[in-house]
């Protein structure tokens, strides 16, 4: 017996496990998205701090 794509999407064992134990895959995806968002914020803050604290260049070449 061949299943149709709609039948293949219905996974009763997985659905039962999600009901009993929670959806670990969805939780991991949410945690990864949160971590990605935090990392992006921290990196952009770090770049802004670097720009604010680096020595100013006045267009004159350094003469030693």
LINNORNOR-V316332 format. One record per backbone hydrogen bond with DSSP energy under -0.5 kcal/mol. NH is the residue of the N-H (numbers start at 1). CO is the residue of the C=O. Records with the same first field share a line. If there is no record, write none. Layout:
NH->CO ; CO
//
This chain:
8->4
9->5
10->6 ; 7
11->9
12->10
15->11
16->12
17->13
18->14
19->15
20->16
21->17
22->17 ; 18
24->22
27->23
28->24
29->25
30->26
31->27
32->28
33->29
34->30
35->31
36->32
37->33
38->34
39->35
40->36
41->37
42->38
43->39
44->40
45->41
46->42
47->43
48->44
49->45
50->46
51->47
52->48
53->49
54->50
58->56
64->62
//
